[in-house]
Amino acid sequence: MLPQFGVEQFQANRFVVAFFLEHGDLCGEHGRLNKGVPYEGSARVPFLFYCPGKIPAGTVVNQALSCVDFVPTLFALTGDELPKGVEGRDASALFRGAKTKWDDIAFIRSTSGVKPWLAAVTDRYKLIYSALGQPWLYDLKTDPDELHNKFINPDFEKIVRRLTVKLGAYAKRHNDPYAADPQIKADMAQALGQAQ
């Protein structure tokens, strides 16, 4: 028998329940059997928040977030002060349904420096620069399986340029050593029309 809790002992509206799933291994997708790559099957992490009185039921956020954005968001939802030095963006306004200026872009990177890669991801597009070779651009709306690289397609030149500029700014702001990889650096410069 479960004990009966009074309001003074347990107040559900004072909690945020966050349910995160582990991103899985690629089970043969793209010829891979592991994770640690920027493909959706490896990099995308689904989650649910329950925060009565702060997040309306049925809210769906379609903007790109990164793992580092969750801590500032949770602190904002609970009203707690964020410790100094914590990276990430507060996305609580997106969950509350409030109007906010949100830059729909997240940055992800490989965890191994042996063959590094950097990616800029929006809800629709994913741009990846890698030490392994040519850059990739996927249109996740028309190509959710990430099979068709649009990087050299002239119709996507503005998107490549915009995401490359944002990725370069991220790398500079966080002093990301992967941006100094010779292949990544050269490919980013070429996408921006800069001489090396």
Buried (B, 14 or more C-beta within 10 A) or exposed (E): EEEEEEEEEEEEEEEBEBEEEEBEBBEEBEEBEEBBBBBBBBBBBEEEBEBBEBBEEEEEBEBBBBBBBBBBBBBBBBEEEBEEEEEBBBBBBBBBEEEEEBEBBBBBBBEEEEBBBBBBBBBBBBBBBBBEEEBBBBBBEEBEEBEEBBBEEEEBBEBBBBBBBBBBEBBEEEEBEBBEBEBBBEBBBEBEEEEE
